Amino acid sequence: MKRYLVVGGAGSLEVAPGVKLIDTPQFPAAYKPEASKGGEFLDLLREVHDLEWTFLSPSALFVAGERTGKFRLGGNELLTNEKGSRISFEDYAIALVDELESPAHVRQRFAVGY
């Protein structure tokens, strides 16, 4: 079986049951075209059964920072804490490599954030 790991976006993550981040008033209009395509691609992947795919979504703020190695993993919900929703590029990369080395989310989307 072949493996496919997608670096996705946060727009299709849910902020409440059935409500995606992209559909909230706070979501920047400039990012909607790209984010909507990412969500559509995820929906297509969910219909594929002969490929071991994984879709990794960052938090709402995906920024340069530091490598802490301390982050949370989630499913289809936007991860937030008292400081909002964010993840550094450096910690996102750790989550990505961890998934490559030890697949834990086959045919799933998962999220990473603090």
Secondary structure in CASP SS format (residue, H / E / C, confidence):
PFRMAT SS
TARGET T0000
AUTHOR 0000-0000-0000
METHOD secondary structure of the structure
MODEL  1
M C 1.00
K C 1.00
R E 1.00
Y E 1.00
L E 1.00
V E 1.00
V E 1.00
G C 1.00
G C 1.00
A C 1.00
G C 1.00
S C 1.00
L C 1.00
E E 1.00
V E 1.00
A E 1.00
P C 1.00
G C 1.00
V E 1.00
K E 1.00
L H 1.00
I H 1.00
D H 1.00
T C 1.00
P C 1.00
Q C 1.00
F C 1.00
P C 1.00
A H 1.00
A H 1.00
Y H 1.00
K H 1.00
P H 1.00
E H 1.00
A H 1.00
S H 1.00
K H 1.00
G H 1.00
G H 1.00
E H 1.00
F H 1.00
L H 1.00
D H 1.00
L H 1.00
L H 1.00
R C 1.00
E C 1.00
V C 1.00
H C 1.00
D C 1.00
L C 1.00
E E 1.00
W E 1.00
T E 1.00
F E 1.00
L E 1.00
S E 1.00
P C 1.00
S C 1.00
A C 1.00
L E 1.00
F E 1.00
V E 1.00
A C 1.00
G C 1.00
E C 1.00
R C 1.00
T C 1.00
G C 1.00
K C 1.00
F C 1.00
R E 1.00
L E 1.00
G E 1.00
G C 1.00
N C 1.00
E E 1.00
L C 1.00
L C 1.00
T C 1.00
N E 1.00
E C 1.00
K C 1.00
G E 1.00
S C 1.00
R E 1.00
I E 1.00
S E 1.00
F H 1.00
E H 1.00
D H 1.00
Y H 1.00
A H 1.00
I H 1.00
A H 1.00
L H 1.00
V H 1.00
D H 1.00
E H 1.00
L H 1.00
E H 1.00
S C 1.00
P C 1.00
A C 1.00
H C 1.00
V C 1.00
R C 1.00
Q E 1.00
R E 1.00
F E 1.00
A E 1.00
V E 1.00
G E 1.00
Y C 1.00
END
